């Protein structure tokens, strides 16, 4: 999964090894509430696929809401 962070919004896309899109989202508000949405989807995907690698750009404090949700759900995140 790749996550593109901005000050107020973020977008994401997760693909499998064959480049099939598993989930996607764009223009999500950079908030605690909206950052829970991709985490819920990833939890469901994790049960049916191989381990999920997550990369996100380092944008100072703006990545903290979604980063915290991902880490709490025991995902390994690289920024």
N, C-alpha and C positions, 0 to 999 in steps of 0.2 A: 504494500500500500504506500502510495506517495501522498503527502499532504503539503499543500501550498498555503502558507500562512501570510496574512496581511494584518494590518492594525485592527481592522474592524470585521473582516470576513476571512473564511478559509474555504478551500475546496479539496477534494480527495478523490482518489481512484484506486481500487484494488483489482489486481488481475492474477490469474493463475499462471502456471508455467507455460501454458499454450497461448497466453495473451488474451484469454477470454475475460471480459470484464465481470467481476463478481459484485461490485457495488461502486457507486459514484455519487458525488454530491458537489454542488457548487454554490457559491454565494451564501454559505452558512454563516450566521452571525457568530462572531468570536466571543462566545459566552459559555458559562458552565452548562446551561440547559442545552444549547445546540451542539455542544461538543460531545454530549452523551449519545447522540444519534448514531454516528459511525461506530462508536464503541459497541453498542448493542448489536449492530449488524455484524461486526467482526467476531463477536462472541459466538454468534450462530454459525458463521463461516468456519471458524476455528474447529468446531466439532466435526466438520465434514471434509476438511482438506489437510494438507501438510502444514507445518508451522508457517506463521505469517511474519514476514519481515516488514517493518514499518520505518520509513524514512521521512523526515520533515525538515524543512529549512529552519535554521536557527534565527529567530527574529526577536531576540531579547525576551521581554516578559510576555509578548503576545502569544507565544506558544503554550504558556502555562495551563490554561483551562483544559485543552484537549490532551496535552502531555500528561497531566495529572490523572485524567480519566483512563487513559491507556495504561499508565503504570499501575494504577489501582486494580485494573482488570488483568494484570500480570502479562502484559505484552512488552516485548523488548523494543524500545524505540531508539532510533539514532537521529540525532539532529546535527 
